Structures are given as structure tokens and as C-alpha cells.
Amino acid sequence: MKASPEAQQRLLELADLDAELNRLDHRRRTLPEIEEADRIEARDRELHDEIVAREAEEKDLGREQSKAEADVDQVRTRVDRDRKRLDGGQVSSARELENLQSEIASLVRRQSDLEEIVLDVMERRETAQSRRDSLAGERSGLAGELQDVVARRDAALAEIAEEAGKARGERAEVVAKEPADLMALYEKLREQHGVGAAALRGGRCQGCHLSLNTVDLNRIRAADPDEVLRCEECRRILVRTPESGL
């Protein structure tokens, strides 16, 4: 393949622009703000799910507390009723008196047990409420943190997009000046190796960073200036420069 030395030199400019675009793409994909935002959003989802669970637990405990309090009221009512009978002298026989006193004692014990249940449920409910409030507070703090991270992420992405747009514009200008067959080869090699063209400097290919042997260097010296050369090691287009060491 033949191409003017100027066209071959532009391939190095093209390779630099492609390297810049690759660098910007890598920077865009690996922005620390992206990972940080993902981490915060993941924690926010965890907090949301846990808050929902604590709210459901608090509602269940609320129903449990209401039932336990209703049971206490029911037993207390029965105790009050029996005591009124006892204090009002409505019990005539000794056996009935003994049974009533025994029932009152049993109901008082039952009331005490139920009141302990109410207290236990209240404590568990307060713990669930406190945990829910703590989680809600953490989630509220995350919202502000996420807002800051997203702002920094979006600013960085906008900067990268601006730089990439400029590089693509410059690349298009270079491509427009290049012969179609040379560009086709360059793009094929770029797809295969990541870099389509490399400079020869100091007898070393800047693509694979290997030094050329004497035979290859002599072949390059003898080649016409418009002949498109390839590195024998990496097969990239090898562009001669004033620093080639020929």
C-alpha cells in the first residue's frame, strides 16, 4: 500500500486522539462518584426495606398491645365485679365466699401476668419505633449525601463529554484528510490491537515497544517514503519519524 508521508504522519495524530478517547471512556466508566452513588443508592434501598419491615413490626406490636390491654381491662372488670359482690355482702355461704376469694386471687394473678405482657409489648414496640426513627434519620442524611455525589458525578461526566466531543471533532477532521484504503487498514488494525499505528523511534516500535533487528531496519531504510510499513512483531502500521534512528 502506498500513502504520502504526510498521510502516514497523520495516523500518529489519529492514534493519539483514539488513545485520548479511550482514556476518556475509561475515566467515564470508572468515575469514583459512580461507584459512590451506587453504594449510597444500595444502602438507601436497604434502609427503605428495613424501615418498611420496622413499620410492619410496629403495627403488629400495636395490635398485640391493644389486644393485651383489652385482656387486662376484661380481667380487671371481672375483679372489680367480684370484689363488689364480696364487699357488698352478696355472698351468703362460706363455700361460695371461699370460691369467690379464690377466683379473685386467680384473676389478680392473671391481671398481673397480662400487665407484664403489655409492658413487654410496649418495650418491643418502642424499640421498633426507635429503630425505625434511627433508620429514617440515616436515610435522610443519605439523601443529602447522594445529592452532592450526583452533582459531582454529573459535572465530571459533562466535562468528559465536552473533552470527548472535542477529540471526536478533531478526529473527524484528520480522517477526512486520509486516503480511504489507509483508513480502512488503520481501523482494522485498531480493532484488532487497540492501536492501529505506531511511530518508529530510536529503532523501536512504539506500539509493541520492541527494538527492530538490523535486517528490518535495513528494509525500512530501503523503502520508498510513500510505502506503508508494518511492524513485523505487532503488525501495526509503522510510521517513520525524524527520531526513527535510521
C-alpha atoms as an extended CHARMM CRD file, in Angstrom:
* protein
*
       246  EXT
         1         1  MET       CA              0.0000000000        0.0000000000        0.0000000000  PROA      1               0.0000000000
         2         2  LYS       CA              1.1510000000        3.4930000000       -0.7840000000  PROA      2               0.0000000000
         3         3  ALA       CA              0.3690000000        6.7090000000        1.0940000000  PROA      3               0.0000000000
         4         4  SER       CA              2.1470000000       10.0320000000        1.3210000000  PROA      4               0.0000000000
         5         5  PRO       CA              4.4800000000       10.5880000000        4.2830000000  PROA      5               0.0000000000
         6         6  GLU       CA              2.1030000000       13.3590000000        5.4130000000  PROA      6               0.0000000000
         7         7  ALA       CA             -0.8400000000       10.9440000000        5.4350000000  PROA      7               0.0000000000
         8         8  GLN       CA              1.2080000000        8.4490000000        7.4010000000  PROA      8               0.0000000000
         9         9  GLN       CA              2.2210000000       11.1240000000        9.9040000000  PROA      9               0.0000000000
        10        10  ARG       CA             -1.4380000000       11.9960000000       10.4380000000  PROA      10              0.0000000000
        11        11  LEU       CA             -2.0080000000        8.4090000000       11.5450000000  PROA      11              0.0000000000
        12        12  LEU       CA              0.0770000000        9.1710000000       14.6350000000  PROA      12              0.0000000000
        13        13  GLU       CA             -2.1610000000       12.1530000000       15.3680000000  PROA      13              0.0000000000
        14        14  LEU       CA             -5.1480000000        9.8650000000       14.8630000000  PROA      14              0.0000000000
        15        15  ALA       CA             -3.6810000000        7.2660000000       17.1790000000  PROA      15              0.0000000000
        16        16  ASP       CA             -3.1500000000        9.9170000000       19.8720000000  PROA      16              0.0000000000
        17        17  LEU       CA             -6.7520000000       11.0700000000       19.5190000000  PROA      17              0.0000000000
        18        18  ASP       CA             -8.0100000000        7.4830000000       19.7260000000  PROA      18              0.0000000000
        19        19  ALA       CA             -5.8880000000        6.9300000000       22.8280000000  PROA      19              0.0000000000
        20        20  GLU       CA             -7.3800000000       10.0980000000       24.3270000000  PROA      20              0.0000000000
        21        21  LEU       CA            -10.8940000000        8.9060000000       23.5330000000  PROA      21              0.0000000000
        22        22  ASN       CA            -10.1370000000        5.5360000000       25.1100000000  PROA      22              0.0000000000
        23        23  ARG       CA             -8.7520000000        7.2730000000       28.1780000000  PROA      23              0.0000000000
        24        24  LEU       CA            -11.8400000000        9.4470000000       28.4810000000  PROA      24              0.0000000000
        25        25  ASP       CA            -14.1190000000        6.4400000000       28.0420000000  PROA      25              0.0000000000
        26        26  HSD       CA            -12.2310000000        4.5680000000       30.7610000000  PROA      26              0.0000000000
        27        27  ARG       CA            -12.4250000000        7.5990000000       33.0290000000  PROA      27              0.0000000000
        28        28  ARG       CA            -16.1550000000        7.8870000000       32.3710000000  PROA      28              0.0000000000
        29        29  ARG       CA            -16.7410000000        4.2250000000       33.2470000000  PROA      29              0.0000000000
        30        30  THR       CA            -14.5580000000        4.2860000000       36.3630000000  PROA      30              0.0000000000
        31        31  LEU       CA            -15.5150000000        7.5920000000       37.9460000000  PROA      31              0.0000000000
        32        32  PRO       CA            -15.3410000000        7.1400000000       41.7370000000  PROA      32              0.0000000000
        33        33  GLU       CA            -18.5340000000        9.1800000000       42.0180000000  PROA      33              0.0000000000
        34        34  ILE       CA            -20.3920000000        6.4920000000       40.0480000000  PROA      34              0.0000000000
        35        35  GLU       CA            -19.3390000000        3.7800000000       42.4850000000  PROA      35              0.0000000000
        36        36  GLU       CA            -20.0550000000        6.0670000000       45.4320000000  PROA      36              0.0000000000
        37        37  ALA       CA            -23.5320000000        6.9020000000       44.1260000000  PROA      37              0.0000000000
        38        38  ASP       CA            -24.2290000000        3.1900000000       43.5470000000  PROA      38              0.0000000000
        39        39  ARG       CA            -23.1330000000        2.4320000000       47.1160000000  PROA      39              0.0000000000
        40        40  ILE       CA            -25.3600000000        5.1460000000       48.5670000000  PROA      40              0.0000000000
        41        41  GLU       CA            -28.3360000000        4.0660000000       46.4520000000  PROA      41              0.0000000000
        42        42  ALA       CA            -27.8410000000        0.4420000000       47.5090000000  PROA      42              0.0000000000
        43        43  ARG       CA            -27.7440000000        1.4860000000       51.1720000000  PROA      43              0.0000000000
        44        44  ASP       CA            -30.8400000000        3.6390000000       50.6280000000  PROA      44              0.0000000000
        45        45  ARG       CA            -32.7030000000        0.6040000000       49.2740000000  PROA      45              0.0000000000
        46        46  GLU       CA            -31.5860000000       -1.4230000000       52.2890000000  PROA      46              0.0000000000
        47        47  LEU       CA            -32.7860000000        1.3100000000       54.6260000000  PROA      47              0.0000000000
        48        48  HSD       CA            -36.1120000000        1.5860000000       52.8070000000  PROA      48              0.0000000000
        49        49  ASP       CA            -36.7170000000       -2.1560000000       53.1080000000  PROA      49              0.0000000000
        50        50  GLU       CA            -35.7200000000       -2.1910000000       56.7730000000  PROA      50              0.0000000000
        51        51  ILE       CA            -37.9100000000        0.8310000000       57.5520000000  PROA      51              0.0000000000
        52        52  VAL       CA            -40.8630000000       -0.9110000000       55.9080000000  PROA      52              0.0000000000
        53        53  ALA       CA            -40.1200000000       -4.0270000000       57.9890000000  PROA      53              0.0000000000
        54        54  ARG       CA            -39.8890000000       -1.9750000000       61.2130000000  PROA      54              0.0000000000
        55        55  GLU       CA            -43.1480000000       -0.1760000000       60.4010000000  PROA      55              0.0000000000
        56        56  ALA       CA            -44.8760000000       -3.5040000000       59.8090000000  PROA      56              0.0000000000
        57        57  GLU       CA            -43.4150000000       -4.8240000000       63.0700000000  PROA      57              0.0000000000
        58        58  GLU       CA            -44.5750000000       -1.6980000000       64.9170000000  PROA      58              0.0000000000
        59        59  LYS       CA            -48.1100000000       -2.1270000000       63.5560000000  PROA      59              0.0000000000
        60        60  ASP       CA            -48.1690000000       -5.7990000000       64.5480000000  PROA      60              0.0000000000
        61        61  LEU       CA            -46.9550000000       -4.9010000000       68.0330000000  PROA      61              0.0000000000
        62        62  GLY       CA            -49.5530000000       -2.1300000000       68.2080000000  PROA      62              0.0000000000
        63        63  ARG       CA            -52.2870000000       -4.6680000000       67.5330000000  PROA      63              0.0000000000
        64        64  GLU       CA            -50.7140000000       -7.0690000000       70.0150000000  PROA      64              0.0000000000
        65        65  GLN       CA            -50.5720000000       -4.2990000000       72.6410000000  PROA      65              0.0000000000
        66        66  SER       CA            -54.2080000000       -3.3540000000       72.0430000000  PROA      66              0.0000000000
        67        67  LYS       CA            -55.2830000000       -6.9700000000       72.4470000000  PROA      67              0.0000000000
        68        68  ALA       CA            -53.2170000000       -7.4010000000       75.6190000000  PROA      68              0.0000000000
        69        69  GLU       CA            -54.6160000000       -4.1640000000       77.0860000000  PROA      69              0.0000000000
        70        70  ALA       CA            -58.1460000000       -5.3100000000       76.2250000000  PROA      70              0.0000000000
        71        71  ASP       CA            -57.4480000000       -8.5930000000       78.0200000000  PROA      71              0.0000000000
        72        72  VAL       CA            -56.2160000000       -6.6590000000       81.0680000000  PROA      72              0.0000000000
        73        73  ASP       CA            -59.3530000000       -4.5000000000       81.0530000000  PROA      73              0.0000000000
        74        74  GLN       CA            -61.5430000000       -7.5630000000       80.7770000000  PROA      74              0.0000000000
        75        75  VAL       CA            -59.8540000000       -9.2510000000       83.7480000000  PROA      75              0.0000000000
        76        76  ARG       CA            -59.8640000000       -6.0220000000       85.7580000000  PROA      76              0.0000000000
        77        77  THR       CA            -63.6050000000       -5.6690000000       85.1460000000  PROA      77              0.0000000000
        78        78  ARG       CA            -64.1910000000       -9.1610000000       86.4260000000  PROA      78              0.0000000000
        79        79  VAL       CA            -62.0490000000       -8.4810000000       89.5060000000  PROA      79              0.0000000000
        80        80  ASP       CA            -63.9600000000       -5.2740000000       90.2380000000  PROA      80              0.0000000000
        81        81  ARG       CA            -67.2810000000       -7.0670000000       89.8120000000  PROA      81              0.0000000000
        82        82  ASP       CA            -66.2960000000       -9.9090000000       92.1490000000  PROA      82              0.0000000000
        83        83  ARG       CA            -64.9300000000       -7.5030000000       94.7550000000  PROA      83              0.0000000000
        84        84  LYS       CA            -68.1910000000       -5.5380000000       94.6770000000  PROA      84              0.0000000000
        85        85  ARG       CA            -70.0600000000       -8.7560000000       95.3400000000  PROA      85              0.0000000000
        86        86  LEU       CA            -67.6580000000       -9.5770000000       98.1450000000  PROA      86              0.0000000000
        87        87  ASP       CA            -67.7080000000       -6.1190000000       99.6970000000  PROA      87              0.0000000000
        88        88  GLY       CA            -71.4620000000       -5.7880000000       99.2770000000  PROA      88              0.0000000000
        89        89  GLY       CA            -72.1790000000       -8.8810000000      101.3310000000  PROA      89              0.0000000000
        90        90  GLN       CA            -73.8630000000      -10.6130000000       98.4110000000  PROA      90              0.0000000000
        91        91  VAL       CA            -72.2240000000      -13.9460000000       99.2810000000  PROA      91              0.0000000000
        92        92  SER       CA            -74.1270000000      -15.9320000000      101.8810000000  PROA      92              0.0000000000
        93        93  SER       CA            -72.3990000000      -19.2930000000      102.1920000000  PROA      93              0.0000000000
        94        94  ALA       CA            -68.8450000000      -19.9170000000      103.3660000000  PROA      94              0.0000000000
        95        95  ARG       CA            -68.1580000000      -22.1730000000      100.3850000000  PROA      95              0.0000000000
        96        96  GLU       CA            -69.3150000000      -19.5430000000       97.9040000000  PROA      96              0.0000000000
        97        97  LEU       CA            -67.2040000000      -16.9710000000       99.7630000000  PROA      97              0.0000000000
        98        98  GLU       CA            -64.1580000000      -19.2020000000       99.5070000000  PROA      98              0.0000000000
        99        99  ASN       CA            -64.7240000000      -19.7920000000       95.8060000000  PROA      99              0.0000000000
       100       100  LEU       CA            -65.1570000000      -16.0700000000       95.1670000000  PROA      100             0.0000000000
       101       101  GLN       CA            -61.9850000000      -15.1900000000       97.0560000000  PROA      101             0.0000000000
       102       102  SER       CA            -60.0940000000      -17.9030000000       95.1590000000  PROA      102             0.0000000000
       103       103  GLU       CA            -61.4150000000      -16.5810000000       91.8460000000  PROA      103             0.0000000000
       104       104  ILE       CA            -60.3940000000      -13.0270000000       92.7410000000  PROA      104             0.0000000000
       105       105  ALA       CA            -56.8700000000      -14.1690000000       93.6480000000  PROA      105             0.0000000000
       106       106  SER       CA            -56.6280000000      -16.0960000000       90.3800000000  PROA      106             0.0000000000
       107       107  LEU       CA            -57.8750000000      -13.1190000000       88.3920000000  PROA      107             0.0000000000
       108       108  VAL       CA            -55.3910000000      -10.7930000000       90.1210000000  PROA      108             0.0000000000
       109       109  ARG       CA            -52.5470000000      -13.1330000000       89.1650000000  PROA      109             0.0000000000
       110       110  ARG       CA            -53.8860000000      -13.2770000000       85.6260000000  PROA      110             0.0000000000
       111       111  GLN       CA            -54.1230000000       -9.4830000000       85.5330000000  PROA      111             0.0000000000
       112       112  SER       CA            -50.5330000000       -9.1860000000       86.7270000000  PROA      112             0.0000000000
       113       113  ASP       CA            -49.3500000000      -11.6140000000       84.0560000000  PROA      113             0.0000000000
       114       114  LEU       CA            -51.2400000000       -9.7330000000       81.3490000000  PROA      114             0.0000000000
       115       115  GLU       CA            -49.8510000000       -6.3940000000       82.5320000000  PROA      115             0.0000000000
       116       116  GLU       CA            -46.3420000000       -7.8570000000       82.2090000000  PROA      116             0.0000000000
       117       117  ILE       CA            -47.2200000000       -8.8620000000       78.6650000000  PROA      117             0.0000000000
       118       118  VAL       CA            -48.4310000000       -5.3270000000       77.9310000000  PROA      118             0.0000000000
       119       119  LEU       CA            -45.1990000000       -3.8640000000       79.3070000000  PROA      119             0.0000000000
       120       120  ASP       CA            -43.0940000000       -6.2990000000       77.2500000000  PROA      120             0.0000000000
       121       121  VAL       CA            -45.0130000000       -5.4850000000       74.0780000000  PROA      121             0.0000000000
       122       122  MET       CA            -44.7460000000       -1.7470000000       74.7760000000  PROA      122             0.0000000000
       123       123  GLU       CA            -40.9720000000       -2.0440000000       75.2040000000  PROA      123             0.0000000000
       124       124  ARG       CA            -40.6380000000       -4.0220000000       71.9780000000  PROA      124             0.0000000000
       125       125  ARG       CA            -42.8250000000       -1.5040000000       70.1880000000  PROA      125             0.0000000000
       126       126  GLU       CA            -40.7700000000        1.4160000000       71.4810000000  PROA      126             0.0000000000
       127       127  THR       CA            -37.6020000000       -0.3840000000       70.3450000000  PROA      127             0.0000000000
       128       128  ALA       CA            -39.0950000000       -0.8990000000       66.8720000000  PROA      128             0.0000000000
       129       129  GLN       CA            -40.1530000000        2.7650000000       66.7200000000  PROA      129             0.0000000000
       130       130  SER       CA            -36.7270000000        3.9320000000       67.8650000000  PROA      130             0.0000000000
       131       131  ARG       CA            -35.0120000000        1.7210000000       65.2830000000  PROA      131             0.0000000000
       132       132  ARG       CA            -37.3520000000        2.9790000000       62.5680000000  PROA      132             0.0000000000
       133       133  ASP       CA            -36.6530000000        6.6030000000       63.5120000000  PROA      133             0.0000000000
       134       134  SER       CA            -32.9000000000        5.9190000000       63.5170000000  PROA      134             0.0000000000
       135       135  LEU       CA            -33.0860000000        4.3410000000       60.0670000000  PROA      135             0.0000000000
       136       136  ALA       CA            -35.2040000000        7.2130000000       58.7760000000  PROA      136             0.0000000000
       137       137  GLY       CA            -32.6190000000        9.6640000000       60.0840000000  PROA      137             0.0000000000
       138       138  GLU       CA            -29.8080000000        7.7950000000       58.3600000000  PROA      138             0.0000000000
       139       139  ARG       CA            -31.8020000000        7.6970000000       55.1440000000  PROA      139             0.0000000000
       140       140  SER       CA            -32.4530000000       11.4180000000       55.3270000000  PROA      140             0.0000000000
       141       141  GLY       CA            -28.7230000000       12.0290000000       55.7040000000  PROA      141             0.0000000000
       142       142  LEU       CA            -28.0150000000        9.7780000000       52.7300000000  PROA      142             0.0000000000
       143       143  ALA       CA            -30.3660000000       11.8340000000       50.5640000000  PROA      143             0.0000000000
       144       144  GLY       CA            -28.2100000000       14.9200000000       51.0310000000  PROA      144             0.0000000000
       145       145  GLU       CA            -25.0220000000       12.9260000000       50.5310000000  PROA      145             0.0000000000
       146       146  LEU       CA            -26.3830000000       11.3810000000       47.3380000000  PROA      146             0.0000000000
       147       147  GLN       CA            -27.3940000000       14.7900000000       46.0150000000  PROA      147             0.0000000000
       148       148  ASP       CA            -23.8210000000       16.0290000000       46.4610000000  PROA      148             0.0000000000
       149       149  VAL       CA            -22.2860000000       12.9240000000       44.8680000000  PROA      149             0.0000000000
       150       150  VAL       CA            -24.6810000000       13.0150000000       41.9040000000  PROA      150             0.0000000000
       151       151  ALA       CA            -23.8570000000       16.6890000000       41.3370000000  PROA      151             0.0000000000
       152       152  ARG       CA            -20.1260000000       15.9140000000       41.2910000000  PROA      152             0.0000000000
       153       153  ARG       CA            -20.6810000000       12.8670000000       39.0770000000  PROA      153             0.0000000000
       154       154  ASP       CA            -22.7710000000       14.8040000000       36.5660000000  PROA      154             0.0000000000
       155       155  ALA       CA            -20.2210000000       17.6370000000       36.4790000000  PROA      155             0.0000000000
       156       156  ALA       CA            -17.4040000000       15.1560000000       35.8200000000  PROA      156             0.0000000000
       157       157  LEU       CA            -19.4390000000       13.3910000000       33.1130000000  PROA      157             0.0000000000
       158       158  ALA       CA            -20.2170000000       16.7170000000       31.4640000000  PROA      158             0.0000000000
       159       159  GLU       CA            -16.5180000000       17.6180000000       31.4660000000  PROA      159             0.0000000000
       160       160  ILE       CA            -15.5990000000       14.2370000000       29.9820000000  PROA      160             0.0000000000
       161       161  ALA       CA            -18.3250000000       14.5700000000       27.3460000000  PROA      161             0.0000000000
       162       162  GLU       CA            -17.0200000000       18.0020000000       26.3730000000  PROA      162             0.0000000000
       163       163  GLU       CA            -13.4400000000       16.7370000000       26.0470000000  PROA      163             0.0000000000
       164       164  ALA       CA            -14.5680000000       13.6530000000       24.1210000000  PROA      164             0.0000000000
       165       165  GLY       CA            -16.6700000000       15.7740000000       21.7740000000  PROA      165             0.0000000000
       166       166  LYS       CA            -13.6670000000       17.9780000000       21.0530000000  PROA      166             0.0000000000
       167       167  ALA       CA            -11.4440000000       14.9420000000       20.4280000000  PROA      167             0.0000000000
       168       168  ARG       CA            -14.0310000000       13.3550000000       18.1190000000  PROA      168             0.0000000000
       169       169  GLY       CA            -14.2800000000       16.5990000000       16.1890000000  PROA      169             0.0000000000
       170       170  GLU       CA            -10.5130000000       16.7410000000       15.7290000000  PROA      170             0.0000000000
       171       171  ARG       CA            -10.5030000000       13.0670000000       14.7700000000  PROA      171             0.0000000000
       172       172  ALA       CA            -13.1250000000       13.6490000000       12.0950000000  PROA      172             0.0000000000
       173       173  GLU       CA            -11.0000000000       16.4220000000       10.6100000000  PROA      173             0.0000000000
       174       174  VAL       CA             -7.9860000000       14.1110000000       10.4220000000  PROA      174             0.0000000000
       175       175  VAL       CA             -9.9850000000       11.2160000000        8.9760000000  PROA      175             0.0000000000
       176       176  ALA       CA            -11.3730000000       13.5000000000        6.2490000000  PROA      176             0.0000000000
       177       177  LYS       CA             -7.8090000000       14.1120000000        5.0190000000  PROA      177             0.0000000000
       178       178  GLU       CA             -6.7630000000       10.4460000000        4.9460000000  PROA      178             0.0000000000
       179       179  PRO       CA             -6.9920000000        8.0750000000        1.9460000000  PROA      179             0.0000000000
       180       180  ALA       CA             -9.8720000000        5.6190000000        2.2830000000  PROA      180             0.0000000000
       181       181  ASP       CA             -7.7060000000        2.4990000000        1.8870000000  PROA      181             0.0000000000
       182       182  LEU       CA             -5.2490000000        3.7140000000        4.5270000000  PROA      182             0.0000000000
       183       183  MET       CA             -8.0950000000        4.4520000000        6.9400000000  PROA      183             0.0000000000
       184       184  ALA       CA             -9.6370000000        1.0420000000        6.3210000000  PROA      184             0.0000000000
       185       185  LEU       CA             -6.3490000000       -0.6370000000        7.2440000000  PROA      185             0.0000000000
       186       186  TYR       CA             -5.8790000000        1.5920000000       10.2550000000  PROA      186             0.0000000000
       187       187  GLU       CA             -9.3920000000        0.8910000000       11.5910000000  PROA      187             0.0000000000
       188       188  LYS       CA             -8.9570000000       -2.8540000000       11.0550000000  PROA      188             0.0000000000
       189       189  LEU       CA             -5.6960000000       -2.8710000000       12.9950000000  PROA      189             0.0000000000
       190       190  ARG       CA             -7.1290000000       -0.6300000000       15.7030000000  PROA      190             0.0000000000
       191       191  GLU       CA             -9.9820000000       -3.0700000000       16.1880000000  PROA      191             0.0000000000
       192       192  GLN       CA             -7.5350000000       -5.9660000000       16.4210000000  PROA      192             0.0000000000
       193       193  HSD       CA             -4.8140000000       -4.3880000000       18.5450000000  PROA      193             0.0000000000
       194       194  GLY       CA             -6.3550000000       -1.3340000000       20.1820000000  PROA      194             0.0000000000
       195       195  VAL       CA             -3.7980000000        0.8700000000       18.4140000000  PROA      195             0.0000000000
       196       196  GLY       CA             -3.7110000000        0.9820000000       14.6210000000  PROA      196             0.0000000000
       197       197  ALA       CA             -0.4450000000        2.8560000000       14.0440000000  PROA      197             0.0000000000
       198       198  ALA       CA              2.7290000000        3.4760000000       15.9870000000  PROA      198             0.0000000000
       199       199  ALA       CA              5.8380000000        5.5600000000       15.4990000000  PROA      199             0.0000000000
       200       200  LEU       CA              9.3060000000        4.1880000000       14.9220000000  PROA      200             0.0000000000
       201       201  ARG       CA             11.6240000000        5.9620000000       17.3480000000  PROA      201             0.0000000000
       202       202  GLY       CA             15.2010000000        5.0550000000       18.1240000000  PROA      202             0.0000000000
       203       203  GLY       CA             14.8370000000        1.8100000000       16.2290000000  PROA      203             0.0000000000
       204       204  ARG       CA             11.9530000000        0.7570000000       18.4770000000  PROA      204             0.0000000000
       205       205  CYS       CA              8.2810000000        0.3020000000       17.6010000000  PROA      205             0.0000000000
       206       206  GLN       CA              6.2410000000        2.4590000000       19.9690000000  PROA      206             0.0000000000
       207       207  GLY       CA              3.2860000000        0.0710000000       19.6470000000  PROA      207             0.0000000000
       208       208  CYS       CA              4.8480000000       -3.1410000000       20.9660000000  PROA      208             0.0000000000
       209       209  HSD       CA              7.9530000000       -1.3870000000       22.4070000000  PROA      209             0.0000000000
       210       210  LEU       CA             10.2910000000       -3.9330000000       20.8190000000  PROA      210             0.0000000000
       211       211  SER       CA             13.5310000000       -2.9820000000       19.1030000000  PROA      211             0.0000000000
       212       212  LEU       CA             13.7850000000       -3.8750000000       15.4530000000  PROA      212             0.0000000000
       213       213  ASN       CA             16.6610000000       -6.0590000000       14.2810000000  PROA      213             0.0000000000
       214       214  THR       CA             19.2230000000       -4.9210000000       11.7430000000  PROA      214             0.0000000000
       215       215  VAL       CA             17.5310000000       -6.7050000000        8.8370000000  PROA      215             0.0000000000
       216       216  ASP       CA             14.2000000000       -4.9710000000        9.4830000000  PROA      216             0.0000000000
       217       217  LEU       CA             15.8710000000       -1.5990000000        9.9230000000  PROA      217             0.0000000000
       218       218  ASN       CA             17.7390000000       -2.0200000000        6.6330000000  PROA      218             0.0000000000
       219       219  ARG       CA             14.4660000000       -2.9470000000        4.9210000000  PROA      219             0.0000000000
       220       220  ILE       CA             12.8540000000        0.2100000000        6.2650000000  PROA      220             0.0000000000
       221       221  ARG       CA             15.8100000000        2.3590000000        5.1530000000  PROA      221             0.0000000000
       222       222  ALA       CA             15.4470000000        1.0000000000        1.6400000000  PROA      222             0.0000000000
       223       223  ALA       CA             11.6940000000        1.5070000000        1.4550000000  PROA      223             0.0000000000
       224       224  ASP       CA             10.1960000000        4.3820000000       -0.5040000000  PROA      224             0.0000000000
       225       225  PRO       CA              8.8880000000        7.2480000000        1.6550000000  PROA      225             0.0000000000
       226       226  ASP       CA              5.3260000000        6.6100000000        0.5000000000  PROA      226             0.0000000000
       227       227  GLU       CA              5.3800000000        2.8770000000        1.2370000000  PROA      227             0.0000000000
       228       228  VAL       CA              3.1530000000        1.9300000000        4.1890000000  PROA      228             0.0000000000
       229       229  LEU       CA              5.2160000000       -0.2400000000        6.5030000000  PROA      229             0.0000000000
       230       230  ARG       CA              4.1410000000       -2.7430000000        9.1570000000  PROA      230             0.0000000000
       231       231  CYS       CA              5.9030000000       -3.7830000000       12.3400000000  PROA      231             0.0000000000
       232       232  GLU       CA              6.9860000000       -7.4080000000       11.9560000000  PROA      232             0.0000000000
       233       233  GLU       CA              6.2060000000       -8.0990000000       15.6340000000  PROA      233             0.0000000000
       234       234  CYS       CA              2.8260000000       -6.4270000000       16.3230000000  PROA      234             0.0000000000
       235       235  ARG       CA              1.7200000000       -5.8570000000       12.6800000000  PROA      235             0.0000000000
       236       236  ARG       CA              0.6680000000       -2.2710000000       13.3660000000  PROA      236             0.0000000000
       237       237  ILE       CA              1.3240000000        0.4040000000       10.7520000000  PROA      237             0.0000000000
       238       238  LEU       CA              4.8410000000        1.6210000000       11.4590000000  PROA      238             0.0000000000
       239       239  VAL       CA              5.2910000000        5.3260000000       10.8250000000  PROA      239             0.0000000000
       240       240  ARG       CA              8.7850000000        6.7080000000       10.2490000000  PROA      240             0.0000000000
       241       241  THR       CA              9.7240000000        9.8580000000       12.1310000000  PROA      241             0.0000000000
       242       242  PRO       CA             12.8290000000       12.0610000000       12.3320000000  PROA      242             0.0000000000
       243       243  GLU       CA             13.6590000000       10.1930000000       15.5150000000  PROA      243             0.0000000000
       244       244  SER       CA             13.3890000000        6.7400000000       13.9260000000  PROA      244             0.0000000000
       245       245  GLY       CA             17.1250000000        6.1200000000       14.2200000000  PROA      245             0.0000000000
       246       246  LEU       CA             17.5100000000        5.0690000000       10.6090000000  PROA      246             0.0000000000
